[in-house]
């Protein structure tokens, strides 16, 4: 299904990291912050049927570097027709 394709392929075809490093992550084929597919939406954010939910690895070194970065950057490769993204932050 489209949802399963997205859950499987989106994390492997996406680079996430500090804006200052995204070019190197992409051009040098380096891994970015790890994205993990979630089987259910976190209870802190709205649930929408047919949506896929992912979480970032906040223990990743590149994630910690965001404290001193100008911003978060994301590069998506591959084909994901009609892809719509929303970013949510959950304070814990």
KOLLUMBA-753568 format. One line per field, with one value per residue: residue number from 1; x, y, z of N, C-alpha, C in turn. Coordinates in steps of 0.001 Angstrom, whole numbers. Example, Ala and Ser with C-alpha at 12.3 -4.5 7.8 and 13.67 -1.06 7.14 Angstrom:
BEGIN
num <- (1,2)
n_x <- (13190,12850)
n_y <- (-5690,-2250)
n_z <- (7800,7080)
ca_x <- (12300,13670)
ca_y <- (-4500,-1060)
ca_z <- (7800,7140)
c_x <- (13200,12900)
c_y <- (-3300,30)
c_z <- (7800,7870)
This chain:
BEGIN
num <- (1,2,3,4,5,6,7,8,9,10,11,12,13,14,15,16,17,18,19,20,21,22,23,24,25,26,27,28,29,30,31,32,33,34,35,36,37,38,39,40,41,42,43,44,45,46,47,48,49,50,51,52,53,54,55,56,57,58,59,60,61,62,63,64,65,66,67,68,69,70,71,72,73,74,75,76,77,78,79,80,81,82,83,84,85,86,87,88,89,90,91,92)
n_x <- (835,278,699,2286,4495,5445,6066,8131,10064,10420,11994,14550,15175,15434,17114,17997,18973,21237,20977,23360,24850,23531,24022,26522,25777,24025,25524,27831,26790,26173,24849,21926,20074,18393,15288,12385,9744,6472,4010,1615,22,1580,148,56,-353,-2591,-4547,-4771,-6515,-4989,-2599,976,3261,6279,9250,12020,15414,16423,18747,20792,23898,23914,21398,21662,23406,21772,21148,22977,22646,21531,19101,16764,17130,15797,16131,14609,14756,13937,10679,7723,4749,2397,3139,2786,3960,4119,5504,5864,6505,7149,7195,9008)
n_y <- (-1183,2360,3730,1898,1785,4410,4442,2599,3462,6292,7095,6154,7604,10185,13007,14545,17260,19752,22959,24010,21781,20167,20106,18762,16305,15310,15456,13968,11583,10949,9768,11236,12670,10080,8813,7335,5150,5310,3227,4133,7333,9796,10517,13174,14743,15638,12996,11661,9841,7650,8984,8959,8542,9716,9637,11546,10725,11815,11480,11441,12666,14767,15835,16951,18976,20885,22745,24805,25635,27313,26415,23743,21377,19586,17054,15441,12640,10738,9512,10715,11131,13764,14302,15554,17408,17752,19208,18483,19376,17822,18418,16999)
n_z <- (0,-314,2084,3512,1799,2081,4856,4876,2941,3101,5444,4692,2461,3130,4372,7341,9262,10693,9141,8208,7567,5773,2994,2766,3916,1973,-509,87,719,3397,6529,7952,10700,12326,11235,12481,11813,13125,14611,15572,16055,18117,21311,21960,19728,16980,15538,12290,9961,7647,7562,7953,10588,12019,14041,15244,15979,18854,20227,18499,17254,15339,15776,18315,17648,16626,18533,18326,15780,12748,11941,11121,8549,5751,3361,751,-1215,-4180,-5256,-4103,-4621,-4235,-1631,1593,4292,7825,10662,14018,17362,20405,23730,26328)
ca_x <- (0,1000,1118,3410,5631,5953,6672,9360,11049,10661,13152,15827,15403,15350,18230,17556,20106,21427,20992,24754,25485,22690,24669,27506,25066,23480,26561,28794,26000,26317,23545,21434,19370,17567,13825,11767,8307,5662,2812,466,354,1775,-1111,141,-669,-3835,-4512,-5483,-6540,-4241,-1316,2090,3938,7683,9922,13455,16287,16943,20063,21761,24823,23464,20236,22186,24053,20750,21145,23819,22441,20589,17801,16635,16976,15390,16262,13877,15043,12961,9349,6631,3713,1431,3648,2564,4668,3883,6448,5322,7457,6531,8094,8942)
ca_y <- (0,3631,4030,1017,2251,5616,4065,1848,4149,7694,7300,5855,8545,11522,13486,15547,17724,21206,23593,24226,20511,19351,19933,17683,15045,14855,15274,12945,10383,10681,9643,12353,12256,8918,8887,6035,5081,4970,2464,4966,8741,10142,11034,14625,15462,15154,11811,11760,8553,7621,9670,8208,9315,9377,10384,11722,10222,12997,11186,11514,13798,15883,16457,17793,20139,21876,23791,25923,25753,28316,25808,22353,21197,18256,16768,14227,12148,9740,9946,10619,11999,14406,14289,16730,17219,18612,18951,18759,19200,17389,18661,15928)
ca_z <- (0,-325,3458,3849,995,2729,6141,4624,2111,3436,6328,4038,1368,3706,5200,8296,10047,10750,7821,7806,7188,4895,1681,2899,4146,691,-1530,498,1048,4823,7193,8750,11911,12037,11318,12745,11561,14294,14253,15943,16295,19530,21868,22128,18488,16362,14688,11014,9269,6399,7704,8526,11629,12222,15096,15026,17039,19546,20807,17397,17387,14496,16421,19401,17039,16279,19566,17885,14337,12266,11680,10723,7104,5320,1933,400,-2563,-4599,-5688,-3142,-5190,-3344,-260,2431,5558,8979,11746,15349,18460,21655,24870,27345)
c_x <- (881,1517,2326,4659,6267,6668,8010,10434,11372,11867,14500,16160,15326,16587,17695,18759,20180,21555,22423,25420,24712,23332,25691,26826,24567,24600,27559,28105,26184,24936,23187,20836,18406,16082,13293,10269,7591,4415,1533,943,607,502,-1121,-226,-1926,-3606,-5313,-5383,-5782,-2909,-276,2822,5349,8201,11400,14209,16952,18253,21167,22618,24379,22243,20701,22849,23046,20659,21939,23681,21477,19214,17906,16423,16585,15543,15558,14233,13989,11624,8324,5523,2745,1847,3351,3207,4182,4910,5791,6429,6676,7551,7897,9840)
c_y <- (1248,3984,3184,1409,3467,5274,3364,2690,5585,7879,7059,6836,9994,11813,14607,15954,19234,21787,23778,22951,19714,19117,18797,16335,14461,14519,14173,11646,9963,10551,10907,11829,11131,9229,7479,6131,4664,4218,3222,6398,8958,10797,12545,15416,14874,13925,12092,10409,8659,8343,8700,9118,8783,10160,10484,11181,11415,12729,11268,12772,15003,16582,17399,19050,21226,22996,25010,26179,26889,27742,24353,22283,19754,18161,15441,13855,11101,10363,9665,11562,12499,14369,15621,16443,18210,18219,19353,18526,18837,17607,17557,16251)
c_z <- (0,1062,3835,3059,1658,4033,5949,3950,2521,4368,5651,2921,1831,4538,6066,9125,10097,9345,7311,7292,6149,3530,1729,3120,2828,-289,-1197,917,2501,5465,7956,10042,11533,12218,11534,12504,12843,13849,14602,16160,17780,20071,21999,20867,17847,15483,13421,10315,7955,6446,8252,9495,11826,13418,14762,16228,17716,20275,19754,17543,16555,15092,17531,18852,16655,17315,19139,16386,14014,11981,11276,9214,6807,3811,1677,-1027,-2921,-4947,-4598,-3613,-4120,-1874,420,3777,6602,10030,13057,16371,19718,22769,25897,28488)
